[in-house]
């Protein structure tokens, strides 16, 4: 079920390269990617999991509310991360020519299905 949801997000987003459902511990539950040179989806997710833990802790310390989404823009990619639970998040990697807004929308739309499947 996870793979089907992730595949839908990647293929419908326009410019989607891959998506990964992962725990903050850096262990991937599921991932889906289109054939793309020059990016290791799993490594990207593992490294950003460490950064997300720090952002989450900082938001808690500052009492800013719960972290919901983080977006990262690089020279080559957009990375959109949607928090699902206290333990899991989903990350979407898009080509810079991809549809960032649609990717964000699809992550938000599919988040309840992913949360339900995690239960």
C-alpha positions as MATLAB code, in Angstrom:
seq = 'XXXXXXXXXXXXXXXXXXXXXXXXXXXXXXXXXXXXXXXXXXXXXXXXXXXXXXXXXXXXXXXXXXXXXXXXXXXXXXXXXXXXXXXXXXXXXXXXXXXXXXXXXXXXXXXXXXXXXXX';
ca = [
       0.000    0.000    0.000;
       2.805    2.460    0.863;
       4.505    1.916   -2.488;
       1.275    2.571   -4.369;
       0.724    5.873   -2.539;
       4.332    7.017   -2.975;
       4.304    6.082   -6.661;
       1.125    8.101   -7.175;
       2.633   11.159   -5.506;
       5.834   10.971   -7.580;
       4.122   10.334  -10.909;
       1.341   12.891  -10.465;
       3.503   15.709   -9.108;
       5.101   16.669  -12.404;
       8.859   16.385  -12.150;
       8.806   13.948   -9.254;
      11.996   11.932   -8.848;
      11.208    9.919   -5.761;
       9.442    9.710   -2.428;
      10.344    7.961    0.779;
       8.389    7.129    3.924;
      10.860    7.178    6.776;
      11.224    7.255   10.521;
      13.221    9.911   12.321;
      15.612    7.091   13.197;
      16.679    7.064    9.529;
      15.086    3.719    8.703;
      13.022    3.776    5.506;
       9.661    2.032    5.593;
       9.154    2.293    1.830;
      10.488    4.270   -1.092;
       9.641    4.751   -4.732;
      11.795    6.439   -7.353;
      11.895    7.058  -11.057;
      15.160    6.148  -12.808;
      17.347    9.223  -12.279;
      21.095    9.670  -12.386;
      22.972   11.668   -9.814;
      20.830   11.200   -6.707;
      20.681    8.517   -4.041;
      17.149    8.866   -2.699;
      17.817    6.760    0.365;
      20.929    8.741    1.316;
      19.089   12.043    0.880;
      16.317   10.853    3.191;
      18.721    9.537    5.842;
      20.692   12.782    5.935;
      17.596   14.982    6.064;
      16.157   12.810    8.861;
      19.003   14.052   11.059;
      18.302   17.665   10.127;
      14.570   17.196   10.743;
      15.194   15.911   14.255;
      17.050   19.134   15.041;
      14.331   21.333   13.509;
      11.662   19.409   15.426;
      13.567   19.792   18.705;
      14.112   23.506   18.085;
      10.403   24.069   17.381;
       9.561   22.295   20.649;
      12.107   24.318   22.652;
      10.807   27.586   21.200;
       7.207   26.441   21.740;
       6.344   27.367   18.144;
       3.921   24.496   17.714;
       4.357   21.197   15.944;
       6.458   21.004   12.795;
       4.274   20.183    9.777;
       6.381   20.696    6.671;
       9.929   21.536    5.634;
      10.996   22.563    2.126;
      14.571   22.548    0.882;
      15.647   24.088   -2.413;
      19.002   23.215   -3.948;
      20.542   23.988   -7.334;
      19.152   20.743   -8.741;
      16.205   19.650   -6.608;
      13.318   20.560   -4.367;
      12.850   18.395   -1.298;
       9.449   18.657    0.373;
       9.035   16.894    3.695;
       5.663   16.347    5.355;
       5.465   15.219    8.979;
       3.046   12.331    9.482;
       3.431   11.383   13.157;
       5.891   11.896   16.002;
       7.905    9.031   14.511;
       7.448    9.226   10.716;
       7.634   11.627    7.792;
       7.345   11.451    4.005;
       9.802   13.208    1.688;
       9.270   14.047   -1.981;
      12.209   14.903   -4.228;
      11.371   16.960   -7.318;
      13.447   18.133  -10.238;
      13.876   21.921  -10.191;
      11.666   22.099  -13.277;
       9.000   20.110  -11.413;
       5.737   21.388   -9.997;
       6.618   22.265   -6.395;
       3.090   23.400   -5.505;
       1.463   20.254   -6.816;
       4.008   18.141   -4.950;
       3.145   19.910   -1.685;
      -0.554   19.492   -2.389;
      -0.214   15.762   -3.066;
       1.799   15.193    0.118;
      -0.861   16.990    2.155;
      -3.674   15.134    0.394;
      -2.121   11.688    0.825;
      -0.842   12.214    4.386;
      -4.042   10.847    6.011;
      -3.814    7.638    3.941;
      -0.183    7.153    4.934;
      -0.975    7.815    8.606;
      -3.842    5.321    8.493;
      -1.616    2.693    6.889;
       1.034    3.257    9.583;
      -1.514    2.511   12.319;
];
